[in-house]
Amino acid sequence: MPALRRVGVLGDVHAEDGLLEAALDHLARYDDLDALLCTGDLVTGPGDAGKCLEMLRAAGALCVRGNHDRWFLEATRREPGVGYDSLPDATPDEQVSAEARVPGVRARHPRLRDGGRAAAALPRHRP
């Protein structure tokens, strides 16, 4: 894989779809980015986590799962107000599509010269 020289990095999105849209609009002005990376924590916030996932997918972002993403995906959802669901601004289960939960859902990023694939979902950590 060739060296990535210019990279856009986003993190701690916390379902802030309006702020994410502004950040992506700003990064879109740079046509020489080799990759767009997201450091996770897409859920748990006042906005729409599903919309955030769709925007990152459309932008071809490479994402890693943050601790809030892991808590969301591992939540048993059996007792309202317990565990993950007790967090302020916990993302409702129905806000994240089943497709976005599947590890390995991929989208090509046009700036990755080797034709690499970008995670378009809440990816699993790989050992």
N, CA, C and O atoms as a DFTB+ gen file, in Angstrom:
508 C
 N C O
     1  1       0.848      -1.180       0.000
     2  2       0.000       0.000       0.000
     3  2       0.887       1.234       0.000
     4  3       1.813       1.326       0.806
     5  1       0.626       2.169      -0.875
     6  2       1.409       3.400      -0.894
     7  2       1.194       4.196       0.387
     8  3       0.176       4.048       1.063
     9  1       2.157       5.033       0.705
    10  2       2.058       5.863       1.908
    11  2       0.872       6.820       1.798
    12  3       0.610       7.395       0.742
    13  1       0.179       6.971       2.893
    14  2      -0.896       7.963       2.958
    15  2      -0.272       9.261       3.440
    16  3       0.217       9.339       4.567
    17  1      -0.287      10.265       2.601
    18  2       0.381      11.521       2.943
    19  2      -0.577      12.573       3.497
    20  3      -0.217      13.331       4.398
    21  1      -1.784      12.621       2.966
    22  2      -2.772      13.610       3.425
    23  2      -4.033      12.853       3.833
    24  3      -4.697      12.214       3.017
    25  1      -4.335      12.950       5.116
    26  2      -5.429      12.175       5.683
    27  2      -6.351      13.101       6.463
    28  3      -5.891      13.937       7.240
    29  1      -7.644      12.948       6.256
    30  2      -8.639      13.642       7.076
    31  2      -9.030      12.718       8.218
    32  3      -9.311      11.541       7.993
    33  1      -9.050      13.236       9.443
    34  2      -9.357      12.407      10.610
    35  2     -10.510      13.031      11.388
    36  3     -10.496      14.220      11.705
    37  1     -11.509      12.203      11.689
    38  2     -12.655      12.614      12.490
    39  2     -12.765      11.665      13.669
    40  3     -12.396      10.495      13.564
    41  1     -13.267      12.156      14.785
    42  2     -13.438      11.272      15.926
    43  2     -14.453      11.804      16.910
    44  3     -14.815      12.980      16.884
    45  1     -14.906      10.919      17.778
    46  2     -15.879      11.266      18.806
    47  2     -17.074      12.003      18.212
    48  3     -17.440      13.089      18.662
    49  1     -17.663      11.404      17.213
    50  2     -18.799      11.998      16.507
    51  2     -20.018      12.094      17.433
    52  3     -20.739      13.092      17.405
    53  1     -20.245      11.086      18.232
    54  2     -21.338      11.035      19.209
    55  2     -22.676      11.500      18.642
    56  3     -23.366      12.326      19.239
    57  1     -23.027      10.954      17.482
    58  2     -24.332      11.168      16.832
    59  2     -24.622      12.621      16.489
    60  3     -25.776      12.968      16.241
    61  1     -23.628      13.464      16.467
    62  2     -23.805      14.886      16.131
    63  2     -23.823      15.032      14.612
    64  3     -22.847      15.479      14.009
    65  1     -24.958      14.646      13.995
    66  2     -25.029      14.621      12.534
    67  2     -24.823      15.995      11.909
    68  3     -24.216      16.084      10.842
    69  1     -25.298      17.052      12.522
    70  2     -25.106      18.394      11.972
    71  2     -23.644      18.802      11.961
    72  3     -23.155      19.355      10.975
    73  1     -22.944      18.532      13.057
    74  2     -21.521      18.864      13.127
    75  2     -20.696      17.979      12.200
    76  3     -19.737      18.442      11.582
    77  1     -21.074      16.697      12.102
    78  2     -20.368      15.801      11.182
    79  2     -20.537      16.271       9.746
    80  3     -19.582      16.258       8.969
    81  1     -21.737      16.681       9.394
    82  2     -21.974      17.176       8.033
    83  2     -21.092      18.387       7.741
    84  3     -20.533      18.490       6.649
    85  1     -20.960      19.301       8.697
    86  2     -20.103      20.481       8.510
    87  2     -18.639      20.069       8.366
    88  3     -17.922      20.614       7.527
    89  1     -18.189      19.108       9.180
    90  2     -16.800      18.650       9.096
    91  2     -16.531      17.969       7.758
    92  3     -15.487      18.196       7.145
    93  1     -17.471      17.132       7.300
    94  2     -17.296      16.464       6.001
    95  2     -17.305      17.470       4.854
    96  3     -16.549      17.322       3.893
    97  1     -18.155      18.491       4.950
    98  2     -18.168      19.550       3.928
    99  2     -16.825      20.264       3.882
   100  3     -16.312      20.572       2.807
   101  1     -16.262      20.523       5.054
   102  2     -14.950      21.177       5.117
   103  2     -13.879      20.297       4.477
   104  3     -13.084      20.773       3.666
   105  1     -13.857      19.009       4.842
   106  2     -12.846      18.101       4.287
   107  2     -13.031      17.862       2.797
   108  3     -12.062      17.564       2.098
   109  1     -14.243      17.983       2.300
   110  2     -14.507      17.781       0.873
   111  2     -13.799      18.824       0.011
   112  3     -13.605      18.608      -1.185
   113  1     -13.414      19.943       0.604
   114  2     -12.702      20.978      -0.152
   115  2     -11.287      20.558      -0.521
   116  3     -10.660      21.164      -1.389
   117  1     -10.787      19.520       0.139
   118  2      -9.432      19.044      -0.115
   119  2      -9.508      17.829      -1.029
   120  3      -9.800      16.722      -0.579
   121  1      -9.246      18.041      -2.309
   122  2      -9.380      16.942      -3.267
   123  2      -8.144      16.052      -3.296
   124  3      -8.094      15.080      -4.050
   125  1      -7.142      16.383      -2.474
   126  2      -5.919      15.591      -2.490
   127  2      -5.770      14.704      -1.252
   128  3      -4.664      14.257      -0.948
   129  1      -6.857      14.446      -0.540
   130  2      -6.777      13.539       0.604
   131  2      -6.612      12.102       0.120
   132  3      -7.298      11.658      -0.801
   133  1      -5.698      11.393       0.752
   134  2      -5.492       9.987       0.415
   135  2      -6.493       9.087       1.125
   136  3      -6.794       7.995       0.642
   137  1      -7.013       9.533       2.268
   138  2      -7.981       8.725       3.024
   139  2      -8.720       9.612       4.017
   140  3      -8.234      10.668       4.421
   141  1      -9.899       9.156       4.396
   142  2     -10.690       9.778       5.447
   143  2     -10.856       8.734       6.537
   144  3     -11.381       7.648       6.291
   145  1     -10.406       9.064       7.749
   146  2     -10.438       8.127       8.858
   147  2     -11.389       8.629       9.934
   148  3     -11.523       9.834      10.146
   149  1     -12.049       7.692      10.613
   150  2     -12.906       8.029      11.736
   151  2     -12.495       7.152      12.907
   152  3     -12.453       5.927      12.791
   153  1     -12.190       7.786      14.042
   154  2     -11.660       7.072      15.195
   155  2     -12.729       6.497      16.110
   156  3     -12.413       6.034      17.206
   157  1     -13.990       6.517      15.685
   158  2     -15.031       5.836      16.433
   159  2     -15.868       6.728      17.323
   160  3     -15.834       7.955      17.222
   161  1     -16.626       6.075      18.207
   162  2     -17.626       6.720      19.056
   163  2     -18.632       7.481      18.194
   164  3     -18.806       8.693      18.322
   165  1     -19.285       6.729      17.319
   166  2     -20.294       7.305      16.427
   167  2     -21.646       7.435      17.112
   168  3     -22.454       8.280      16.726
   169  1     -21.903       6.616      18.119
   170  2     -23.194       6.618      18.807
   171  2     -23.086       7.363      20.141
   172  3     -22.013       7.836      20.515
   173  1     -24.201       7.457      20.839
   174  2     -24.340       8.105      22.144
   175  2     -24.195       9.612      22.005
   176  3     -23.131      10.175      22.260
   177  1     -25.267      10.246      21.603
   178  2     -25.279      11.691      21.473
   179  2     -26.664      12.175      21.132
   180  3     -27.580      11.371      20.957
   181  1     -26.831      13.489      21.034
   182  2     -28.159      14.064      20.852
   183  2     -28.705      14.016      19.432
   184  3     -29.878      14.322      19.222
   185  1     -27.893      13.643      18.458
   186  2     -28.345      13.665      17.070
   187  2     -28.768      12.296      16.577
   188  3     -29.275      11.477      17.344
   189  1     -28.555      12.050      15.285
   190  2     -29.004      10.828      14.615
   191  2     -27.790       9.989      14.208
   192  3     -27.121      10.288      13.219
   193  1     -27.515       8.938      14.984
   194  2     -26.360       8.077      14.709
   195  2     -26.495       7.383      13.357
   196  3     -25.501       7.211      12.650
   197  1     -27.709       6.982      12.989
   198  2     -27.920       6.346      11.695
   199  2     -27.533       7.258      10.546
   200  3     -26.911       6.821       9.578
   201  1     -27.900       8.521      10.654
   202  2     -27.538       9.499       9.624
   203  2     -26.018       9.671       9.577
   204  3     -25.439       9.794       8.498
   205  1     -25.374       9.679      10.745
   206  2     -23.910       9.791      10.778
   207  2     -23.255       8.624      10.053
   208  3     -22.322       8.816       9.274
   209  1     -23.750       7.404      10.314
   210  2     -23.200       6.229       9.635
   211  2     -23.361       6.332       8.126
   212  3     -22.442       5.998       7.377
   213  1     -24.519       6.791       7.679
   214  2     -24.755       6.936       6.238
   215  2     -23.820       7.984       5.626
   216  3     -23.289       7.773       4.536
   217  1     -23.617       9.106       6.317
   218  2     -22.717      10.142       5.793
   219  2     -21.288       9.629       5.699
   220  3     -20.597       9.893       4.715
   221  1     -20.839       8.896       6.717
   222  2     -19.482       8.350       6.689
   223  2     -19.345       7.299       5.600
   224  3     -18.310       7.221       4.938
   225  1     -20.375       6.493       5.410
   226  2     -20.363       5.497       4.334
   227  2     -20.248       6.204       2.980
   228  3     -19.435       5.818       2.140
   229  1     -21.061       7.233       2.776
   230  2     -21.045       7.964       1.505
   231  2     -19.697       8.629       1.256
   232  3     -19.264       8.756       0.111
   233  1     -19.032       9.056       2.337
   234  2     -17.725       9.707       2.209
   235  2     -16.599       8.692       2.061
   236  3     -15.461       9.071       1.782
   237  1     -16.902       7.389       2.245
   238  2     -15.876       6.362       2.116
   239  2     -14.904       6.318       3.281
   240  3     -13.742       5.955       3.101
   241  1     -15.358       6.679       4.472
   242  2     -14.468       6.733       5.631
   243  2     -14.060       5.351       6.117
   244  3     -14.861       4.417       6.128
   245  1     -12.813       5.239       6.516
   246  2     -12.312       4.056       7.216
   247  2     -12.597       4.297       8.692
   248  3     -12.134       5.289       9.255
   249  1     -13.345       3.415       9.318
   250  2     -13.749       3.618      10.710
   251  2     -13.247       2.496      11.602
   252  3     -13.128       1.347      11.178
   253  1     -12.956       2.854      12.845
   254  2     -12.715       1.862      13.878
   255  2     -13.816       2.018      14.920
   256  3     -14.442       3.073      15.026
   257  1     -14.040       0.970      15.676
   258  2     -15.083       0.992      16.690
   259  2     -14.529       1.610      17.974
   260  3     -13.484       1.197      18.476
   261  1     -15.244       2.603      18.492
   262  2     -14.894       3.196      19.774
   263  2     -15.608       2.480      20.907
   264  3     -16.411       1.576      20.676
   265  1     -15.310       2.888      22.130
   266  2     -15.921       2.224      23.275
   267  2     -17.436       2.397      23.299
   268  3     -18.136       1.456      23.675
   269  1     -17.972       3.546      22.919
   270  2     -19.416       3.738      22.891
   271  2     -20.065       2.853      21.826
   272  3     -21.157       2.325      22.037
   273  1     -19.399       2.691      20.688
   274  2     -19.906       1.808      19.633
   275  2     -19.957       0.365      20.137
   276  3     -20.929      -0.353      19.902
   277  1     -18.906      -0.042      20.825
   278  2     -18.856      -1.400      21.385
   279  2     -19.965      -1.585      22.414
   280  3     -20.659      -2.602      22.394
   281  1     -20.142      -0.618      23.312
   282  2     -21.202      -0.724      24.324
   283  2     -22.576      -0.828      23.657
   284  3     -23.424      -1.618      24.074
   285  1     -22.782      -0.014      22.611
   286  2     -24.066      -0.042      21.895
   287  2     -24.325      -1.424      21.296
   288  3     -25.416      -1.974      21.443
   289  1     -23.326      -1.978      20.626
   290  2     -23.503      -3.252      19.938
   291  2     -23.611      -4.431      20.905
   292  3     -24.248      -5.436      20.589
   293  1     -22.994      -4.312      22.075
   294  2     -23.011      -5.407      23.036
   295  2     -24.176      -5.316      24.017
   296  3     -24.397      -6.246      24.793
   297  1     -24.921      -4.222      23.997
   298  2     -26.026      -4.044      24.937
   299  2     -27.080      -5.127      24.726
   300  3     -27.431      -5.448      23.591
   301  1     -27.578      -5.683      25.815
   302  2     -28.599      -6.724      25.709
   303  2     -29.979      -6.118      25.497
   304  3     -30.864      -6.798      24.978
   305  1     -30.191      -4.873      25.878
   306  2     -31.457      -4.162      25.676
   307  2     -32.635      -4.876      26.337
   308  3     -33.758      -4.811      25.838
   309  1     -32.387      -5.549      27.446
   310  2     -33.477      -6.251      28.114
   311  2     -34.117      -5.411      29.215
   312  3     -35.290      -5.603      29.536
   313  1     -33.364      -4.491      29.790
   314  2     -33.898      -3.673      30.871
   315  2     -33.666      -2.201      30.540
   316  3     -32.532      -1.728      30.611
   317  1     -34.713      -1.477      30.181
   318  2     -34.557      -0.043      29.896
   319  2     -33.920       0.677      31.084
   320  3     -34.269       0.429      32.239
   321  1     -32.989       1.564      30.781
   322  2     -32.327       2.340      31.824
   323  2     -31.186       1.629      32.519
   324  3     -30.636       2.149      33.489
   325  1     -30.817       0.442      32.041
   326  2     -29.729      -0.325      32.645
   327  2     -28.603      -0.452      31.635
   328  3     -28.855      -0.593      30.438
   329  1     -27.375      -0.405      32.098
   330  2     -26.214      -0.554      31.233
   331  2     -26.110       0.590      30.222
   332  3     -26.246       1.761      30.579
   333  1     -25.869       0.241      28.969
   334  2     -25.706       1.265      27.932
   335  2     -26.900       2.207      27.884
   336  3     -26.730       3.418      27.746
   337  1     -28.097       1.665      27.997
   338  2     -29.311       2.483      27.882
   339  2     -29.481       3.473      29.018
   340  3     -30.365       4.327      28.960
   341  1     -28.645       3.376      30.064
   342  2     -28.725       4.336      31.154
   343  2     -27.879       5.579      30.875
   344  3     -27.976       6.564      31.607
   345  1     -27.055       5.547      29.832
   346  2     -26.216       6.708      29.501
   347  2     -27.076       7.864      29.006
   348  3     -28.045       7.647      28.279
   349  1     -26.728       9.100      29.397
   350  2     -27.432      10.244      28.811
   351  2     -27.237      10.224      27.293
   352  3     -26.131       9.965      26.819
   353  1     -28.275      10.488      26.544
   354  2     -28.221      10.521      25.074
   355  2     -27.850       9.173      24.450
   356  3     -27.265       9.132      23.368
   357  1     -28.188       8.065      25.130
   358  2     -27.938       6.747      24.547
   359  2     -28.682       6.650      23.218
   360  3     -29.855       7.016      23.130
   361  1     -28.007       6.161      22.194
   362  2     -28.617       6.012      20.881
   363  2     -29.687       4.926      20.929
   364  3     -29.409       3.808      21.364
   365  1     -30.908       5.237      20.487
   366  2     -31.949       4.206      20.456
   367  2     -31.560       3.076      19.500
   368  3     -30.980       3.318      18.442
   369  1     -31.880       1.865      19.877
   370  2     -31.532       0.687      19.096
   371  2     -32.005       0.806      17.645
   372  3     -31.276       0.436      16.724
   373  1     -33.209       1.315      17.439
   374  2     -33.792       1.373      16.099
   375  2     -33.137       2.427      15.197
   376  3     -33.423       2.476      14.001
   377  1     -32.254       3.278      15.765
   378  2     -31.639       4.326      14.961
   379  2     -30.498       3.805      14.087
   380  3     -30.103       4.470      13.130
   381  1     -29.972       2.635      14.401
   382  2     -28.856       2.064      13.650
   383  2     -29.366       0.835      12.908
   384  3     -29.819      -0.131      13.521
   385  1     -29.286       0.883      11.593
   386  2     -29.825      -0.195      10.761
   387  2     -29.083      -1.504      10.987
   388  3     -27.934      -1.514      11.429
   389  1     -29.744      -2.590      10.683
   390  2     -29.121      -3.906      10.790
   391  2     -27.909      -3.992       9.872
   392  3     -26.912      -4.621      10.225
   393  1     -27.983      -3.365       8.695
   394  2     -26.862      -3.370       7.750
   395  2     -25.628      -2.733       8.362
   396  3     -24.515      -3.214       8.152
   397  1     -25.808      -1.654       9.118
   398  2     -24.673      -0.946       9.711
   399  2     -24.035      -1.737      10.846
   400  3     -22.902      -1.451      11.233
   401  1     -24.737      -2.716      11.378
   402  2     -24.207      -3.527      12.476
   403  2     -23.364      -4.692      11.990
   404  3     -22.666      -5.320      12.786
   405  1     -23.413      -4.988      10.721
   406  2     -22.731      -6.160      10.183
   407  2     -21.267      -5.822       9.926
   408  3     -20.964      -4.966       9.096
   409  1     -20.351      -6.496      10.640
   410  2     -18.925      -6.254      10.375
   411  2     -18.602      -6.618       8.938
   412  3     -19.093      -7.622       8.421
   413  1     -17.790      -5.820       8.303
   414  2     -17.375      -6.128       6.955
   415  2     -18.202      -5.473       5.867
   416  3     -17.895      -5.639       4.686
   417  1     -19.253      -4.725       6.229
   418  2     -19.957      -3.953       5.200
   419  2     -18.955      -2.930       4.689
   420  3     -18.410      -2.156       5.476
   421  1     -18.712      -2.914       3.429
   422  2     -17.607      -2.113       2.888
   423  2     -18.044      -1.205       1.746
   424  3     -19.027      -1.470       1.055
   425  1     -17.291      -0.135       1.571
   426  2     -17.497       0.768       0.442
   427  2     -16.126       1.210      -0.048
   428  3     -15.238       1.475       0.762
   429  1     -15.946       1.293      -1.325
   430  2     -14.644       1.724      -1.864
   431  2     -14.440       3.219      -1.654
   432  3     -15.359       4.023      -1.809
   433  1     -13.217       3.560      -1.301
   434  2     -12.846       4.972      -1.146
   435  2     -12.016       5.360      -2.360
   436  3     -10.982       4.745      -2.619
   437  1     -12.450       6.370      -3.112
   438  2     -11.762       6.695      -4.371
   439  2     -10.333       7.181      -4.186
   440  3      -9.550       7.134      -5.135
   441  1      -9.960       7.654      -2.977
   442  2      -8.626       8.194      -2.790
   443  2      -7.606       7.144      -2.370
   444  3      -6.413       7.446      -2.322
   445  1      -8.026       5.941      -2.069
   446  2      -7.071       4.899      -1.726
   447  2      -6.555       4.305      -3.026
   448  3      -7.275       3.589      -3.722
   449  1      -5.321       4.603      -3.342
   450  2      -4.772       4.272      -4.641
   451  2      -4.695       2.772      -4.907
   452  3      -4.674       2.348      -6.062
   453  1      -4.655       1.966      -3.845
   454  2      -4.535       0.526      -4.066
   455  2      -5.901      -0.143      -4.180
   456  3      -5.991      -1.370      -4.206
   457  1      -6.976       0.666      -4.249
   458  2      -8.303       0.077      -4.339
   459  2      -8.751      -0.518      -3.022
   460  3      -9.620      -1.390      -2.996
   461  1      -8.159      -0.050      -1.910
   462  2      -8.514      -0.555      -0.590
   463  2      -9.981      -0.337      -0.280
   464  3     -10.676       0.400      -0.980
   465  1     -10.437      -0.974       0.757
   466  2     -11.841      -0.882       1.119
   467  2     -11.986      -0.131       2.428
   468  3     -11.143      -0.249       3.317
   469  1     -13.039       0.631       2.543
   470  2     -13.291       1.414       3.743
   471  2     -14.484       0.839       4.485
   472  3     -15.507       0.521       3.879
   473  1     -14.354       0.708       5.781
   474  2     -15.473       0.220       6.577
   475  2     -16.581       1.248       6.562
   476  3     -16.341       2.438       6.768
   477  1     -17.785       0.791       6.321
   478  2     -18.934       1.690       6.254
   479  2     -19.930       1.350       7.348
   480  3     -21.116       1.665       7.246
   481  1     -19.440       0.708       8.385
   482  2     -20.328       0.272       9.456
   483  2     -19.587       0.424      10.781
   484  3     -18.527       1.049      10.839
   485  1     -20.141      -0.140      11.828
   486  2     -19.460      -0.187      13.117
   487  2     -18.602      -1.439      13.110
   488  3     -19.077      -2.509      13.490
   489  1     -17.334      -1.329      12.683
   490  2     -16.514      -2.519      12.469
   491  2     -16.076      -3.179      13.771
   492  3     -16.030      -2.540      14.822
   493  1     -15.762      -4.451      13.685
   494  2     -15.211      -5.174      14.829
   495  2     -13.718      -4.878      14.918
   496  3     -13.050      -4.669      13.905
   497  1     -13.208      -4.863      16.146
   498  2     -11.752      -4.791      16.309
   499  2     -11.183      -6.107      15.813
   500  3     -11.728      -7.172      16.107
   501  1     -10.120      -6.045      15.083
   502  2      -9.461      -7.250      14.601
   503  2      -8.195      -7.478      15.422
   504  3      -7.465      -6.520      15.675
   505  1      -7.901      -8.728      15.853
   506  2      -6.667      -9.002      16.627
   507  2      -5.422      -8.800      15.787
   508  3      -4.309      -8.987      16.279
